[in-house]
């Protein structure tokens, strides 16, 4: 099954609630190597934390574009990994090994593959 691991980091307003130090590049390099060598990584990238654009369309059909994340949250998505593992337990194990889990959170989402065998 495919799972998306969303690596969340604190937003500027909630930084005091998480450890002052964040994961190092080296920690992510080690994690990247581990998931690649295990053959479970399908994709993954860091996301630019300094910008975001949100688009929504409501009843009038007019497109509204807002700079920054739309939701008021305590955390922001800093990156993701798309993995293919046998089950949720395996996905949770990989999420726990991700350096982001020690300094923020890693949200695990099941990928729904409609119409695919």
Helices and strands as residue ranges (DSSP letters): E 2-10, G 12-17, H 25-37, E 41-46, E 53-57, E 63-67, E 75-84, H 88-97, H 99-103, E 105-110
